[in-house]
Amino acid sequence: MRSAIAEIRLRDFRSYESARLAPGGASVFLFGANGAGKTNLLEAISFFSPGRGLRGSALVEIGRRAPGEAQGRPWAVSADIDTPEGQVRAGTGVELEGASRRVVRIEAEPATPAAMADFIRPMWLTPAQDRLFLEAPAERRRFLDRLVLAAEPGHGAIAAAYERGLRERARLLAEDADPAWISAVETRMAGAGARLAQARARTVAALQAEIDTRVGRPFPLAQLELSGDWERAAVAGAATEAIESDLAAALARGRSRDAAAGRTLTGPHRGDLLVVDAGKGRAAAECSTGEQKALVLNLVLAQAARLSRAESAPNPILLLDEVAAHLDSVRRAALFDEIEALGLQAFLTGTDEALFETLKGRAIGVHIDASRLRLLEP
């Protein structure tokens, strides 16, 4: 299902007092000096999905602050989204200073963040992910879960339920609470954990199948694997009910150990996404910085390509922050060509206009200076 942003509007978002950009569904490249507001605009678009956006920031950090103000002002982002059924208006933000939850409205009616996935599904790649293969496993799990979320919008709620269970179980173990109470929490955790592991396994299998078709492109091919007992059980074909039962039993057996450790030592929160450069047979962490960047980008493109063929869900919208600067000219041109061939809308940023020379005429160019937008002449 073709979906794209026709117009986006910001109010008191980060460095923007107000801004409006109307790409009309076209791709956009944003260029300007560091600190000009390029990433802020991408972050605004990322909030048209569940979660805390591409920076993972607390809501109170996002609103614009004047000098001397302790916390950000209430902020809002709204967009007109083109869909096959017509244009849809969606908006999100916080209405009160210090609010801990953001409001979502679709066609002026209250909605949940997950409901926006019926019309728009942002996927992003940021400079913070350049070190993805060198960071702790938690970063790769978060990256994988964002890829899962693009295909399965309900995944966010499942992951959140599992995380709540982790925190509640740790508290109950520390308090030496009633075992029946702990058991009830573990049962809920096991249900969410089994579904979490299954969703990750489905996504990795689908991604690998897509990557295996991408031979001949100038991006390194990846060999993917999931570590962790529960993900591996899912990969091996175990039923969700069996994983749930085994996980609940493992949690019950591990109470004394986990109470002493102060954390839960088994579960899908302990797994990892393992990536090998298939052409070189080398773990991604051992590859060069440029190769690592290309591997991550190829994972995102593979998921985007797969989802672009879905008939019942909107196309992904790609948010690629400072990606072009880390690619050689061949890979940069290949990236632009693939985005266009897939028919996807993308928002790309960079400090140098010259990076996007081959995009001119195919995408809208916008110069950003001190959070002011200036469109390039066609």
C-alpha positions, 0 to 999 in steps of 0.5 A: 500500500503506497503511503507518503507524507504530503505535508508535515508541521512542527510546533515548539519541537526541539529547535523549531518554534514552528515549521512546515514542509510539504514534499507532496509525497516526494523524497527529501534531502536536507542539508546544512551545518551541524546543529542546524536542525536536520535531525530534529526534523527526522525525529519529528517524523519518527514520532509517527510510530510507537515508542520514543522516537529515533533518539529515544528521548524523554518527552520533557526533553523534546519541547522547545526551551527558551534560555532559562526554562527548566523543561521543554514546552508542550509540543506537537507534530502533525502530518497529512499522509497520502494513502490509497484511500485518500489523505489522512491527518495525524498528529502527536505531541504533549499538551501539558508541560511535564506530561509523561505521555503523548497524545495521538489523534487521527482525523481529530479523534483520539488514537494510540501510537500503534494505530498510526501504523495503519497509515505510516511506518517510519524506519530509521538509521542514525549515526548512533547506529554506526557502532551497532556491532561494537555495542552491547547486545541491548543495542542490537536487540533494540535495532532488531525490534524496530525492524520487527515493529515496522512489519508487526505494529503490535510488537511494541506492546508485547515488548513493553509488557515483557519489560514491565514484567522484568521490572515487577519480578525484580521488585517482588524478588527483592521484597521476598513477596508471596510466591503465588504473586511472583508466579502470576507475574512470571506467567505473564512474562513468559507469554510476552517473552514467547511472542517476542522470541517468535516475532524476532525469529520470523523477522530474521528469517524473512530478512535473511531470505530477502538479503539472499536475493540481493546478490550483485548489489554494492552492499555486503551481504549479511548472514544473520543468526539469533543467540539466546535459548528462546529465540533459537527455540523459535527458529527451530520451530518450537510452538509459542505455547511450548516456549511459554511453558519452558520460559515460565518454568525456567523463571520459577527455577531461577528465582533464588539466583535472580534474587541474588543477582538483582536481575533476571538472567534468562529470557529474550532480553538476554539474546543477541542478533549476530551478523557476519559479512557473508562475502568475507566470512567475518563477524561484523564487529571485525569489519571496517567502519565503512563495511559495518555501516553498509551492512546495517544499511543493507539490513534496513533496505532489505526490510524496506524492500520486503515491506514495500511489496506488502499489499495490506500495509503502508510502505515504510518511510525511510529516515536516513540521518547522515548516511550518505557521508559514510558511503563511497560514491558507488554505494551512495548512488546505489542507495538513491537508485534503490530508494527510487526503484522501491517507490519509497519516500525517504528523508535524508540528511547531510552537511554537504549539498554535493552529497546529493548531487545525483538526487537533484531532480529526483527529490526535493532539496531543502537547506536548513539554517538555524531551524529555518527551511529553504527549498532549492529551486527545481 
